[in-house]
């Protein structure tokens, strides 16, 4: 399902430097390759995404200089 | 304070496992109701409270059963891999005693496990977890 957000991820990567200057620490909402806005919280961005676009794929991602992966120390995940 | 207590036969052996239900988030439910579409029934699963998990995980395929689409992508590290990209979904978590919360979770395969979900530190960051090993029970309060 990550492929579903390929265009949105491309947009985020292409505008990362600009966003680091303008929206550091905020959560951006990207839909269909268009940057919709930057929000104070992940929940705010997601709610705006649902309100504007409905129940469709969109990308909400925090603007940070270095992304820290989530860690799972047990072997429950088949990854 | 909303809370629930779970007692299991052997807490040390099987771990803190709780029966939860995964439902569409309130925002999606509102969209479906306003457009006259049916709201999918919540999906029940056994989930482990996992302090070793950064985030909450649901079994692959559950989001599709709920008609949900991804709202994010995050990289994860596991004991056997690093930097694997996983899709994120906004969901509602329904615990026993009708304790309800919303979270952004990842989907991942949990085949061969005795659980279909992990409740991670993202949810625990909003909770108090009391693990009473000698009575084989645990309590979560929010």
Backbone of each chain as ProteinMPNN parsed JSONL, in Angstrom:
{"seq_chain_A": "XXXXXXXXXXXXXXXXXXXXXXXXXXXXXXXXXXXXXXXXXXXXXXXXXXXXXXXXXXXXXXXXXXXXXXXXXXXXXXX", "coords_chain_A": {"N_chain_A": [[0.814, -1.217, 0.0], [2.139, 1.112, 0.276], [2.897, 1.998, -2.192], [0.656, 3.272, -3.1], [0.864, 5.855, -2.234], [2.864, 6.976, -3.705], [3.167, 9.249, -5.429], [2.634, 11.321, -3.648], [4.697, 10.984, -1.78], [6.857, 11.542, -3.415], [6.407, 14.234, -3.937], [6.722, 15.24, -1.353], [9.433, 14.649, -0.86], [10.617, 16.185, -2.877], [10.084, 18.752, -2.022], [11.197, 18.952, 0.41], [13.453, 20.435, 1.45], [12.567, 23.081, 1.243], [10.357, 22.926, 2.951], [11.581, 22.33, 5.351], [12.627, 24.77, 5.961], [10.363, 26.38, 6.216], [8.377, 25.071, 7.686], [9.203, 23.587, 9.898], [8.977, 20.865, 12.065], [6.245, 20.773, 11.88], [3.204, 19.151, 10.674], [2.646, 18.067, 7.477], [0.173, 18.057, 4.915], [-0.431, 16.248, 2.076], [-1.826, 15.763, -1.065], [-2.491, 13.979, -3.957], [-0.142, 14.872, -5.173], [-0.088, 17.51, -4.527], [0.749, 20.025, -2.239], [-1.09, 20.638, 0.526], [-1.194, 21.917, 3.023], [0.29, 22.97, 6.189], [0.32, 21.736, 9.505], [-0.277, 21.879, 13.083], [-0.51, 19.479, 14.442], [-0.542, 15.882, 13.953], [-3.083, 14.749, 14.006], [-4.723, 16.943, 13.406], [-3.969, 17.459, 10.736], [-4.743, 15.067, 9.485], [-7.513, 15.086, 9.924], [-8.268, 17.337, 8.429], [-7.554, 16.398, 5.94], [-9.425, 14.296, 5.567], [-11.776, 15.838, 5.67], [-11.521, 17.526, 3.439], [-10.999, 15.861, 1.24], [-12.259, 13.443, 1.557], [-12.73, 9.882, 2.137], [-10.084, 8.848, 1.095], [-6.79, 8.018, -0.232], [-4.164, 9.903, 1.251], [-1.277, 11.853, 2.149], [0.169, 12.357, 5.258], [2.71, 13.85, 6.941], [5.438, 14.408, 9.124], [7.565, 17.247, 9.277], [10.814, 16.976, 9.574], [14.343, 17.175, 10.272], [15.816, 14.781, 10.351], [14.521, 11.638, 9.911], [13.335, 9.4, 12.279], [13.217, 5.961, 12.465], [10.432, 3.815, 13.358], [10.676, 1.458, 15.996], [10.747, -2.03, 16.594], [11.138, -4.402, 18.854], [10.557, -7.04, 19.392], [9.902, -10.295, 17.883], [7.491, -10.354, 16.559], [6.56, -9.204, 14.199], [6.28, -10.046, 10.806], [8.403, -9.122, 9.166]], "CA_chain_A": [[0.0, 0.0, 0.0], [3.007, 2.292, 0.226], [2.869, 2.448, -3.591], [-0.507, 4.14, -3.274], [1.247, 7.237, -1.905], [4.117, 7.239, -4.404], [3.207, 10.643, -5.894], [2.697, 12.203, -2.47], [6.055, 10.882, -1.229], [7.738, 12.25, -4.346], [6.207, 15.664, -3.674], [7.346, 15.561, -0.054], [10.897, 14.637, -1.017], [11.025, 17.289, -3.743], [9.9, 20.035, -1.334], [11.678, 18.783, 1.789], [14.314, 21.544, 1.876], [11.693, 24.247, 1.425], [9.525, 22.703, 4.138], [12.434, 22.43, 6.542], [12.779, 26.194, 6.259], [9.104, 27.074, 6.5], [7.402, 24.323, 8.5], [9.934, 22.621, 10.72], [8.232, 20.29, 13.182], [4.804, 20.673, 11.607], [2.732, 17.997, 9.903], [2.12, 18.535, 6.198], [-0.844, 17.255, 4.236], [-0.193, 16.235, 0.637], [-2.805, 14.923, -1.764], [-2.38, 14.039, -5.41], [1.027, 15.63, -5.575], [-0.238, 18.926, -4.137], [0.914, 20.341, -0.824], [-2.318, 21.31, 0.951], [-0.912, 22.825, 4.132], [1.078, 22.478, 7.318], [-0.534, 21.762, 10.689], [0.452, 21.72, 14.338], [-0.548, 18.09, 14.906], [-0.879, 14.844, 12.982], [-4.54, 14.584, 13.999], [-5.299, 18.073, 12.67], [-3.73, 17.263, 9.298], [-5.572, 13.948, 9.017], [-8.916, 15.505, 9.894], [-8.445, 18.221, 7.269], [-7.512, 15.529, 4.766], [-10.733, 13.636, 5.405], [-12.815, 16.84, 5.391], [-11.377, 18.113, 2.099], [-10.895, 14.893, 0.146], [-13.045, 12.238, 1.814], [-12.017, 8.666, 2.522], [-9.186, 8.508, -0.007], [-5.398, 8.098, 0.236], [-3.409, 11.154, 1.284], [-0.066, 11.699, 2.965], [0.443, 13.277, 6.368], [4.081, 13.542, 7.337], [6.068, 15.476, 9.905], [8.756, 17.839, 8.664], [11.941, 16.89, 10.516], [15.613, 17.052, 9.534], [16.17, 13.361, 10.267], [13.402, 10.792, 10.305], [13.709, 8.27, 13.137], [12.299, 4.838, 12.221], [9.802, 3.136, 14.488], [11.427, 0.246, 16.344], [9.994, -3.165, 17.129], [12.239, -5.255, 19.34], [10.174, -8.457, 19.419], [9.851, -10.919, 16.552], [6.101, -10.568, 16.157], [6.293, -8.763, 12.836], [6.865, -10.871, 9.755], [9.138, -8.233, 8.249]], "C_chain_A": [[0.845, 1.264, 0.0], [3.004, 2.879, -1.18], [1.722, 3.422, -3.847], [-0.137, 5.608, -3.09], [2.544, 7.65, -2.604], [4.228, 8.703, -4.84], [3.359, 11.617, -4.722], [4.101, 12.171, -1.85], [7.06, 11.617, -2.115], [7.63, 13.758, -4.108], [6.884, 16.074, -2.371], [8.86, 15.639, -0.198], [11.375, 15.84, -1.832], [10.971, 18.625, -3.005], [10.446, 20.006, 0.091], [12.502, 19.984, 2.265], [13.504, 22.808, 2.144], [10.877, 24.11, 2.705], [10.347, 22.788, 5.422], [12.639, 23.889, 6.945], [11.497, 26.852, 6.728], [8.219, 26.383, 7.532], [8.06, 23.283, 9.385], [9.088, 22.17, 11.913], [6.749, 20.144, 12.931], [4.495, 19.422, 10.78], [2.125, 18.513, 8.61], [1.127, 17.528, 5.634], [-0.623, 17.392, 2.739], [-1.197, 15.279, 0.004], [-2.635, 15.103, -3.266], [-1.207, 14.868, -5.904], [0.973, 17.102, -5.198], [-0.075, 19.07, -2.628], [-0.277, 21.188, -0.386], [-2.049, 22.309, 2.067], [-0.077, 22.156, 5.197], [0.286, 22.71, 8.597], [0.288, 21.46, 11.94], [0.505, 20.27, 14.799], [-0.91, 17.148, 13.763], [-2.396, 14.705, 12.864], [-5.209, 15.713, 13.224], [-5.165, 17.863, 11.166], [-4.609, 16.153, 8.738], [-7.04, 14.373, 8.925], [-9.192, 16.441, 8.722], [-8.424, 17.402, 5.977], [-8.841, 14.84, 4.516], [-11.816, 14.651, 5.041], [-12.742, 17.337, 3.953], [-11.504, 17.078, 0.983], [-11.741, 13.644, 0.345], [-12.155, 11.066, 2.184], [-11.192, 8.154, 1.35], [-7.751, 8.558, 0.522], [-4.879, 9.535, 0.226], [-2.245, 10.95, 2.244], [-0.006, 12.785, 4.028], [1.808, 12.892, 6.924], [4.687, 14.723, 8.088], [7.341, 15.944, 9.209], [9.866, 17.87, 9.715], [13.232, 16.703, 9.718], [16.03, 15.595, 9.329], [14.987, 12.526, 10.754], [13.907, 9.602, 11.112], [12.733, 7.13, 12.879], [11.618, 4.386, 13.509], [10.563, 1.835, 14.737], [10.524, -0.794, 16.985], [11.007, -4.215, 17.551], [11.853, -6.738, 19.39], [10.097, -8.99, 17.997], [8.428, -11.156, 16.077], [5.859, -10.209, 14.695], [7.007, -9.659, 11.836], [7.569, -10.028, 8.718], [10.618, -8.366, 8.548]], "O_chain_A": [[0.336, 2.358, -0.245], [3.097, 4.094, -1.355], [1.817, 4.291, -4.714], [-0.736, 6.492, -3.702], [3.237, 8.561, -2.152], [5.269, 9.329, -4.643], [4.103, 12.595, -4.794], [4.628, 13.207, -1.445], [7.999, 12.238, -1.618], [8.637, 14.465, -4.081], [7.533, 17.117, -2.295], [9.491, 16.579, 0.284], [12.404, 16.441, -1.521], [11.733, 19.537, -3.328], [10.192, 20.915, 0.882], [12.275, 20.494, 3.362], [13.721, 23.509, 3.133], [10.726, 25.075, 3.455], [9.863, 23.261, 6.45], [12.804, 24.201, 8.124], [11.53, 27.776, 7.541], [7.401, 27.034, 8.182], [7.506, 22.203, 9.59], [8.558, 22.989, 12.665], [6.058, 19.463, 13.689], [5.387, 18.744, 10.269], [1.189, 19.312, 8.641], [1.236, 16.321, 5.851], [-0.624, 18.497, 2.196], [-1.393, 14.154, 0.464], [-2.634, 16.222, -3.779], [-1.292, 15.499, -6.957], [1.891, 17.858, -5.515], [-0.68, 18.335, -1.848], [-0.46, 22.31, -0.859], [-2.599, 23.411, 2.069], [0.225, 20.965, 5.133], [-0.346, 23.754, 8.76], [1.372, 20.879, 11.881], [1.454, 19.868, 15.471], [-1.495, 17.55, 12.757], [-2.931, 14.561, 11.765], [-6.153, 15.476, 12.471], [-6.119, 18.061, 10.413], [-5.156, 16.282, 7.643], [-7.724, 14.049, 7.954], [-10.244, 16.344, 8.09], [-9.178, 17.676, 5.043], [-9.327, 14.804, 3.385], [-12.677, 14.37, 4.207], [-13.773, 17.547, 3.314], [-12.044, 17.368, -0.085], [-11.924, 12.866, -0.591], [-10.979, 11.237, 2.504], [-11.543, 7.168, 0.702], [-7.516, 9.084, 1.61], [-5.138, 10.287, -0.714], [-2.226, 10.01, 3.04], [-0.116, 13.975, 3.732], [2.028, 11.749, 7.326], [4.473, 15.882, 7.732], [8.088, 15.152, 8.634], [9.849, 18.696, 10.628], [13.217, 16.142, 8.623], [16.533, 15.226, 8.268], [14.518, 12.696, 11.879], [14.804, 8.882, 10.672], [11.528, 7.31, 13.058], [12.156, 4.552, 14.603], [11.035, 1.193, 13.799], [9.66, -0.48, 17.804], [11.655, -4.841, 16.712], [12.731, -7.601, 19.428], [10.21, -8.236, 17.03], [8.182, -12.06, 15.278], [5.043, -10.843, 14.027], [8.182, -9.987, 11.999], [7.353, -10.203, 7.519], [11.439, -7.714, 7.904]]}, "seq_chain_B": "XXXXXXXXXXXXXXXXXXXXXXXXXXXXXXXXXXXXXXXXXXXXXXXXXXXXXXXXXXXXXXXXXXXXXXXXXXXXXXXXXXXXXXXXXXXXXXXXXXXXXXXXXXXXXXXXXXXXXXXXXXXXXXXXXXXXXXXXXXXXXX", "coords_chain_B": {"N_chain_B": [[-11.712, 7.774, 35.426], [-11.328, 6.147, 32.385], [-10.944, 2.634, 32.157], [-9.644, -0.738, 31.963], [-9.435, -4.148, 33.02], [-7.609, -7.093, 32.588], [-7.544, -10.573, 32.987], [-5.478, -13.371, 32.698], [-4.643, -16.857, 32.031], [-1.887, -17.524, 32.32], [0.175, -15.198, 32.66], [2.905, -14.664, 32.367], [3.691, -16.517, 30.466], [2.09, -16.157, 28.103], [1.819, -13.448, 27.796], [0.71, -9.954, 28.008], [-2.219, -9.938, 26.749], [-5.001, -8.698, 25.005], [-8.405, -8.573, 24.052], [-9.365, -6.69, 21.393], [-11.13, -4.284, 19.34], [-11.027, -3.068, 16.043], [-11.906, -0.158, 14.42], [-13.356, 2.079, 11.955], [-12.118, 5.468, 11.88], [-13.561, 8.329, 13.619], [-13.864, 10.467, 11.851], [-14.016, 9.278, 9.329], [-16.252, 7.684, 9.684], [-18.185, 9.678, 9.91], [-18.146, 10.705, 7.316], [-19.054, 8.512, 5.852], [-21.615, 8.099, 6.939], [-22.855, 10.528, 6.321], [-23.006, 10.351, 3.612], [-24.686, 8.296, 3.212], [-23.679, 5.752, 3.134], [-22.902, 2.382, 4.227], [-21.477, 1.791, 7.461], [-18.565, 0.056, 8.085], [-18.416, -2.952, 10.017], [-16.677, -3.211, 13.145], [-13.44, -4.809, 13.397], [-12.511, -7.633, 15.133], [-9.808, -8.588, 17.243], [-7.004, -10.303, 18.776], [-4.728, -8.633, 20.738], [-1.417, -7.733, 21.696], [-0.1, -6.012, 24.474], [2.645, -4.138, 24.01], [5.552, -3.086, 25.098], [7.887, -2.909, 23.755], [7.423, -1.972, 21.283], [7.426, 0.722, 19.123], [5.177, 1.808, 17.921], [1.641, 1.239, 17.274], [0.317, -1.745, 15.86], [-1.53, -3.348, 13.288], [-2.885, -6.347, 11.933], [-1.998, -7.204, 8.61], [-4.237, -6.423, 6.034], [-6.48, -5.803, 7.492], [-7.148, -3.067, 7.37], [-8.096, -2.852, 4.758], [-10.385, -4.422, 4.96], [-11.912, -2.717, 6.423], [-12.294, -0.723, 4.674], [-10.476, 1.339, 4.561], [-7.991, 3.817, 3.669], [-4.475, 4.536, 3.161], [-2.876, 7.006, 5.259], [-0.408, 7.879, 5.639], [3.156, 7.203, 5.66], [5.724, 5.285, 7.075], [9.03, 4.522, 8.189], [10.277, 1.445, 9.47], [12.101, -0.444, 11.919], [13.02, -3.786, 12.572], [13.896, -6.841, 14.375], [14.987, -8.27, 12.255], [15.202, -6.671, 10.015], [15.755, -3.433, 8.493], [14.606, -0.088, 8.128], [12.22, -0.528, 6.664], [9.52, 0.425, 4.711], [6.287, 1.225, 5.772], [2.752, 1.393, 5.405], [0.537, 3.749, 6.921], [-2.423, 3.98, 8.904], [-5.376, 5.667, 9.933], [-7.235, 4.83, 12.707], [-9.864, 3.642, 14.905], [-9.538, 2.474, 18.141], [-10.956, 0.011, 20.071], [-11.235, -0.923, 23.249], [-11.744, -3.362, 25.964], [-14.578, -2.81, 28.173], [-15.575, -0.79, 26.706], [-13.676, 1.199, 26.273], [-12.348, 3.705, 24.407], [-10.252, 4.874, 21.809], [-8.368, 6.893, 19.448], [-5.959, 6.268, 16.901], [-2.948, 6.373, 14.934], [-1.905, 3.834, 13.023], [0.306, 1.161, 11.971], [0.197, -1.229, 9.284], [1.07, -4.626, 9.207], [2.432, -7.872, 8.453], [1.478, -10.522, 10.603], [1.611, -13.2, 10.659], [1.449, -16.567, 11.887], [1.594, -15.923, 14.491], [0.271, -15.624, 17.848], [-1.226, -13.448, 18.164], [-3.0, -10.726, 16.625], [-2.416, -8.158, 16.548], [-0.492, -5.369, 17.823], [-0.243, -3.341, 20.639], [1.24, -0.408, 20.957], [3.853, 1.884, 22.135], [2.906, 4.35, 21.408], [0.18, 4.429, 22.009], [0.414, 3.714, 24.684], [1.598, 5.972, 25.648], [-0.428, 7.584, 26.371], [-1.534, 6.432, 28.536], [-1.942, 4.543, 31.648], [-0.261, 1.726, 32.611], [-0.676, -1.119, 34.441], [0.943, -3.856, 35.537], [0.442, -6.837, 36.921], [2.098, -9.321, 37.854], [2.065, -11.578, 39.639], [-0.604, -12.081, 40.058], [-1.523, -12.64, 37.615], [-2.699, -10.66, 35.929], [-3.518, -7.572, 34.269], [-3.881, -4.021, 34.049], [-5.166, -1.321, 32.224], [-5.363, 2.158, 32.124], [-6.817, 5.227, 31.055]], "CA_chain_B": [[-10.719, 7.471, 34.39], [-11.675, 4.889, 31.711], [-9.925, 1.605, 32.343], [-10.078, -2.138, 31.887], [-8.523, -5.121, 33.618], [-7.65, -8.395, 31.919], [-6.894, -11.679, 33.69], [-5.144, -14.468, 31.782], [-4.21, -18.027, 32.815], [-0.455, -17.505, 32.623], [0.609, -13.924, 32.077], [4.321, -14.745, 32.0], [3.863, -17.346, 29.274], [1.45, -15.662, 26.878], [1.946, -11.999, 27.71], [-0.492, -9.15, 28.227], [-3.033, -9.971, 25.532], [-6.342, -8.17, 25.224], [-9.28, -8.591, 22.886], [-9.749, -5.336, 21.003], [-11.777, -4.157, 18.039], [-10.516, -1.972, 15.22], [-13.02, 0.437, 13.674], [-12.996, 3.284, 11.192], [-12.079, 6.634, 12.763], [-14.796, 9.126, 13.647], [-13.959, 11.311, 10.654], [-14.479, 8.449, 8.212], [-17.633, 7.313, 9.982], [-19.039, 10.826, 9.579], [-18.227, 10.777, 5.853], [-19.895, 7.41, 5.376], [-23.0, 8.337, 7.37], [-23.425, 11.672, 5.598], [-23.242, 9.977, 2.21], [-25.624, 7.184, 3.174], [-22.993, 4.467, 2.959], [-22.822, 1.619, 5.475], [-20.234, 1.853, 8.232], [-18.1, -1.324, 8.283], [-18.361, -3.439, 11.399], [-15.308, -3.301, 13.661], [-12.74, -6.093, 13.269], [-12.013, -8.076, 16.435], [-8.504, -9.257, 17.21], [-6.22, -10.382, 20.008], [-3.564, -7.749, 20.613], [-0.507, -7.748, 22.848], [0.469, -4.75, 24.93], [4.063, -4.374, 23.705], [6.383, -1.912, 25.404], [9.014, -2.904, 22.838], [6.95, -1.499, 19.979], [7.253, 2.178, 19.065], [3.825, 2.164, 17.508], [0.623, 0.188, 17.271], [0.312, -2.514, 14.615], [-2.659, -4.231, 13.024], [-2.615, -7.381, 10.941], [-2.176, -6.813, 7.214], [-5.539, -6.752, 5.474], [-7.574, -5.278, 8.314], [-7.554, -1.759, 6.858], [-8.914, -3.067, 3.554], [-11.699, -4.905, 5.407], [-12.642, -1.559, 6.936], [-12.414, 0.256, 3.6], [-9.617, 2.483, 4.857], [-6.855, 4.092, 2.8], [-3.341, 5.036, 3.956], [-2.758, 8.447, 5.518], [0.995, 8.16, 5.91], [4.16, 6.159, 5.442], [6.781, 5.402, 8.064], [10.041, 3.464, 8.147], [10.369, 0.695, 10.725], [13.181, -1.407, 12.134], [12.662, -4.987, 13.335], [15.132, -7.601, 14.607], [15.533, -8.87, 11.039], [15.254, -5.756, 8.878], [15.815, -2.012, 8.858], [14.144, 0.888, 7.144], [11.129, -1.011, 5.824], [8.422, 1.393, 4.668], [4.962, 0.67, 6.046], [1.642, 2.336, 5.317], [-0.126, 4.077, 8.182], [-3.872, 4.152, 8.799], [-6.077, 6.22, 11.098], [-8.26, 3.874, 13.149], [-10.383, 3.747, 16.269], [-9.253, 1.282, 18.94], [-12.007, -0.205, 21.079], [-10.766, -1.868, 24.268], [-12.836, -3.799, 26.85], [-15.295, -1.752, 28.917], [-15.849, 0.281, 25.747], [-12.647, 2.239, 26.321], [-12.149, 3.999, 22.981], [-9.275, 5.89, 21.455], [-7.99, 6.89, 18.039], [-4.512, 6.181, 16.731], [-2.436, 6.121, 13.586], [-1.223, 2.546, 13.195], [0.834, 0.567, 10.744], [-0.211, -2.588, 8.958], [2.206, -5.503, 8.959], [2.057, -9.285, 8.601], [1.724, -11.124, 11.918], [1.294, -14.61, 10.484], [2.139, -17.5, 12.766], [1.614, -15.403, 15.857], [-0.98, -15.82, 18.573], [-1.916, -12.162, 18.224], [-3.19, -10.076, 15.321], [-2.109, -6.746, 16.702], [0.364, -4.922, 18.925], [-0.544, -2.011, 21.175], [2.591, 0.095, 21.188], [4.103, 2.99, 23.057], [2.118, 5.525, 21.033], [-1.027, 4.363, 22.837], [0.82, 3.706, 26.089], [1.973, 7.331, 26.054], [-1.64, 8.224, 26.873], [-2.167, 5.486, 29.459], [-1.229, 3.947, 32.78], [-0.299, 0.268, 32.505], [-0.314, -1.786, 35.693], [1.187, -5.27, 35.231], [0.538, -7.532, 38.21], [2.497, -10.658, 37.428], [1.73, -12.683, 40.539], [-2.035, -12.395, 39.978], [-1.81, -12.887, 36.198], [-3.621, -9.692, 35.36], [-2.992, -6.23, 34.017], [-4.895, -2.978, 33.933], [-4.81, -0.095, 31.504], [-6.238, 3.308, 32.376], [-6.544, 6.349, 30.136]], "C_chain_B": [[-11.099, 6.155, 33.708], [-10.555, 3.865, 31.86], [-10.527, 0.232, 32.099], [-9.008, -3.003, 32.519], [-8.716, -6.458, 32.917], [-6.914, -9.405, 32.782], [-6.665, -12.804, 32.696], [-4.605, -15.64, 32.612], [-2.745, -17.962, 33.228], [0.161, -16.288, 31.953], [2.067, -13.973, 31.617], [4.51, -15.486, 30.683], [3.291, -16.702, 28.021], [1.526, -14.158, 26.723], [0.631, -11.276, 27.913], [-1.305, -9.006, 26.943], [-4.458, -9.547, 25.876], [-7.127, -8.259, 23.923], [-9.709, -7.153, 22.59], [-10.524, -5.394, 19.69], [-11.212, -2.922, 17.338], [-11.67, -1.454, 14.366], [-12.525, 1.628, 12.869], [-12.967, 4.468, 12.157], [-13.357, 7.455, 12.639], [-14.968, 9.954, 12.382], [-14.479, 10.519, 9.46], [-15.925, 8.01, 8.439], [-18.585, 8.457, 9.609], [-19.221, 10.954, 8.072], [-19.19, 9.721, 5.324], [-21.367, 7.66, 5.713], [-23.63, 9.454, 6.553], [-23.714, 11.352, 4.142], [-24.137, 8.747, 2.081], [-24.994, 5.833, 2.955], [-22.928, 3.726, 4.286], [-21.463, 1.785, 6.141], [-19.777, 0.426, 8.495], [-18.093, -1.69, 9.762], [-16.913, -3.49, 11.864], [-14.753, -4.724, 13.512], [-12.145, -6.454, 14.627], [-10.665, -8.775, 16.271], [-7.918, -9.347, 18.609], [-4.967, -9.538, 19.805], [-2.726, -7.82, 21.888], [-0.076, -6.326, 23.198], [1.985, -4.914, 24.866], [4.883, -3.11, 23.963], [7.633, -1.853, 24.521], [8.641, -2.435, 21.443], [6.762, 0.013, 20.02], [5.805, 2.551, 18.82], [2.9, 0.967, 17.534], [0.539, -0.427, 15.879], [-0.989, -3.296, 14.507], [-2.265, -5.191, 11.903], [-2.869, -6.858, 9.528], [-3.526, -7.294, 6.701], [-6.711, -6.171, 6.247], [-8.065, -3.932, 7.779], [-8.443, -1.907, 5.627], [-10.308, -3.559, 3.937], [-12.558, -3.75, 5.912], [-12.824, -0.474, 5.869], [-11.557, 1.487, 3.807], [-8.472, 2.591, 3.861], [-5.713, 4.666, 3.636], [-3.356, 6.553, 4.097], [-1.303, 8.815, 5.818], [1.865, 6.967, 5.599], [5.264, 6.372, 6.468], [7.766, 4.247, 7.897], [10.082, 2.768, 9.502], [11.607, -0.19, 10.721], [12.641, -2.572, 12.959], [13.955, -5.756, 13.595], [15.775, -8.136, 13.328], [15.624, -7.92, 9.858], [15.296, -4.315, 9.376], [15.254, -1.168, 7.728], [13.058, 0.41, 6.214], [9.978, -0.007, 5.877], [7.083, 0.688, 4.868], [3.914, 1.767, 5.93], [1.014, 2.528, 6.691], [-1.617, 4.346, 7.926], [-4.403, 4.786, 10.076], [-7.198, 5.255, 11.463], [-8.768, 4.27, 14.535], [-10.105, 2.423, 16.961], [-10.317, 1.172, 20.02], [-11.535, -1.306, 22.02], [-11.965, -2.375, 25.081], [-13.382, -2.622, 27.658], [-15.591, -0.551, 28.035], [-14.908, 1.481, 25.913], [-12.187, 2.477, 24.882], [-11.089, 5.083, 22.804], [-8.977, 5.827, 19.976], [-6.475, 6.907, 17.941], [-4.19, 6.045, 15.255], [-1.525, 4.907, 13.698], [-0.597, 2.112, 11.88], [0.195, -0.798, 10.534], [1.038, -3.398, 8.686], [1.747, -6.949, 9.112], [2.421, -9.789, 9.982], [1.412, -12.612, 11.842], [2.092, -15.476, 11.449], [2.228, -17.036, 14.198], [0.273, -15.687, 16.525], [-1.722, -14.503, 18.777], [-2.024, -11.601, 16.807], [-2.93, -8.575, 15.422], [-1.168, -6.506, 17.859], [-0.094, -3.536, 19.353], [0.776, -1.431, 21.655], [2.655, 1.31, 22.095], [3.391, 4.278, 22.653], [0.836, 5.579, 21.849], [-0.655, 4.415, 24.314], [1.209, 5.101, 26.576], [0.776, 8.102, 26.62], [-2.256, 7.447, 28.033], [-1.306, 5.204, 30.682], [-1.38, 2.436, 32.639], [0.186, -0.321, 33.82], [-0.247, -3.289, 35.412], [1.412, -5.99, 36.558], [0.831, -8.997, 37.919], [1.997, -11.764, 38.333], [0.24, -12.973, 40.621], [-2.471, -12.618, 38.528], [-2.846, -11.914, 35.637], [-2.915, -8.356, 35.129], [-4.157, -5.275, 33.804], [-4.346, -1.824, 33.11], [-5.843, 0.973, 31.812], [-5.831, 4.445, 31.449], [-7.026, 7.67, 30.731]], "O_chain_B": [[-11.188, 5.132, 34.385], [-9.376, 4.185, 31.709], [-11.745, 0.063, 32.037], [-7.831, -2.644, 32.55], [-9.842, -6.897, 32.685], [-5.807, -9.145, 33.252], [-7.566, -13.151, 31.932], [-4.166, -15.454, 33.747], [-2.4, -18.307, 34.358], [0.613, -16.356, 30.81], [2.417, -13.388, 30.593], [5.376, -15.135, 29.881], [3.945, -16.701, 26.977], [1.317, -13.64, 25.626], [-0.43, -11.896, 27.983], [-1.104, -8.077, 26.161], [-5.035, -9.968, 26.878], [-6.586, -8.05, 22.837], [-10.33, -6.491, 23.421], [-10.562, -6.426, 19.02], [-10.958, -1.888, 17.956], [-12.331, -2.226, 13.671], [-11.415, 2.119, 13.077], [-13.703, 4.479, 13.143], [-14.128, 7.301, 11.691], [-16.085, 10.125, 11.895], [-15.282, 11.022, 8.675], [-16.724, 7.97, 7.504], [-19.661, 8.221, 9.059], [-20.312, 11.274, 7.598], [-20.029, 9.997, 4.466], [-22.249, 7.457, 4.878], [-24.785, 9.356, 6.139], [-24.554, 11.992, 3.51], [-24.327, 8.219, 0.985], [-25.684, 4.867, 2.628], [-22.903, 4.348, 5.348], [-20.436, 1.904, 5.473], [-20.532, -0.352, 9.078], [-17.807, -0.866, 10.631], [-16.016, -3.779, 11.072], [-15.5, -5.702, 13.504], [-11.375, -5.684, 15.202], [-10.423, -9.464, 15.28], [-8.278, -8.583, 19.505], [-4.241, -9.707, 18.825], [-3.248, -7.948, 22.995], [0.271, -5.538, 22.318], [2.55, -5.738, 25.585], [4.901, -2.187, 23.148], [8.357, -0.858, 24.539], [9.458, -2.495, 20.525], [6.021, 0.527, 20.858], [5.273, 3.481, 19.426], [3.318, -0.164, 17.783], [0.669, 0.259, 14.864], [-1.489, -3.836, 15.494], [-1.431, -4.882, 11.053], [-3.848, -6.152, 9.289], [-3.904, -8.446, 6.915], [-7.815, -6.059, 5.714], [-9.271, -3.685, 7.741], [-9.423, -1.179, 5.469], [-11.299, -3.166, 3.321], [-13.785, -3.803, 5.837], [-13.433, 0.564, 6.128], [-11.868, 2.559, 3.29], [-8.037, 1.595, 3.283], [-5.954, 5.224, 4.707], [-3.78, 7.28, 3.199], [-1.015, 9.947, 6.208], [1.381, 5.871, 5.315], [5.69, 7.502, 6.705], [7.386, 3.141, 7.515], [9.942, 3.404, 10.546], [12.089, -0.621, 9.674], [11.899, -2.373, 13.921], [15.009, -5.369, 13.089], [16.972, -8.423, 13.31], [16.082, -8.324, 8.789], [14.929, -4.016, 10.512], [15.403, -1.484, 6.548], [12.967, 0.885, 5.082], [9.519, 0.366, 6.957], [6.79, -0.314, 4.216], [4.151, 2.916, 6.304], [0.963, 1.61, 7.509], [-2.005, 4.864, 6.878], [-3.935, 4.477, 11.171], [-8.019, 4.905, 10.615], [-8.186, 5.106, 15.226], [-10.409, 1.362, 16.415], [-10.551, 2.109, 20.782], [-11.447, -2.473, 21.636], [-13.079, -1.879, 24.912], [-12.733, -1.586, 27.802], [-15.827, 0.554, 28.523], [-15.307, 2.628, 25.715], [-11.696, 1.562, 24.221], [-11.041, 6.064, 23.546], [-9.288, 4.837, 19.315], [-5.791, 7.484, 18.786], [-5.031, 5.66, 14.443], [-0.503, 4.946, 14.383], [-0.93, 2.63, 10.814], [-0.281, -1.434, 11.474], [1.959, -2.927, 8.018], [0.779, -7.221, 9.822], [3.516, -9.532, 10.483], [1.0, -13.218, 12.831], [3.237, -15.175, 11.787], [2.867, -17.682, 15.028], [-0.726, -15.955, 15.858], [-2.729, -14.455, 19.484], [-1.248, -11.952, 15.918], [-3.196, -7.823, 14.484], [-1.055, -7.332, 18.766], [-0.306, -2.66, 18.515], [1.357, -1.9, 22.633], [1.674, 1.706, 22.726], [3.281, 5.202, 23.459], [0.445, 6.644, 22.327], [-1.325, 5.08, 25.105], [1.157, 5.381, 27.773], [0.941, 9.138, 27.264], [-3.365, 7.756, 28.469], [-0.131, 5.566, 30.75], [-2.497, 1.925, 32.558], [1.306, -0.061, 34.258], [-1.257, -3.914, 35.088], [2.424, -5.788, 37.229], [-0.083, -9.806, 37.76], [1.545, -12.798, 37.841], [-0.158, -13.992, 41.185], [-3.662, -12.768, 38.254], [-3.771, -12.329, 34.939], [-1.871, -8.065, 35.712], [-5.26, -5.674, 33.43], [-3.2, -1.408, 33.286], [-7.047, 0.722, 31.766], [-4.659, 4.603, 31.106], [-6.882, 8.719, 30.103]]}, "name": "protein", "num_of_chains": 2, "seq": "XXXXXXXXXXXXXXXXXXXXXXXXXXXXXXXXXXXXXXXXXXXXXXXXXXXXXXXXXXXXXXXXXXXXXXXXXXXXXXXXXXXXXXXXXXXXXXXXXXXXXXXXXXXXXXXXXXXXXXXXXXXXXXXXXXXXXXXXXXXXXXXXXXXXXXXXXXXXXXXXXXXXXXXXXXXXXXXXXXXXXXXXXXXXXXXXXXXXXXXXXXXXXXXXXXXXXXXXXXXXX"}
